[in-house]
Amino acid sequence: VQLQASGGGLVQAGGSLRLSCAASGRTFSTLHMGWFRQGLGKEREFVAVIRRSSSSTYYADSVKGRFTISRDNTKNTVYLQMNSLKPEDTAVYYCAASAKFWPTVYKGDEYDYWGHGTQVTVSS
């Protein structure tokens, strides 16, 4: 599976961005899709996930109410709509895919495939 993330950039605090991640190489609908991020000097952290079958979603507390994850199985793409951005959201954002039956979605080790990341910078 190849994952290509895009949509990052520089935005002022309070602004919005939408990240996209296009997948290829496997039936997209069989994959749980997640977003993680890693700030400079910080550990990678879970942001959001959307499960493959029910499309149920889960979010890190730090982004709940501001970020929305969605997927379009006809386009093999997962999205992360980010609103009310804060400087602490600055990070490289990675999309990831898990082919496991029922992964522990907030653990990076549960994901089988990773994209290269896209930089999001929020200025104050």
Disulfide bonds with the S-S distance in Angstrom:
Cys21-Cys95 2.01
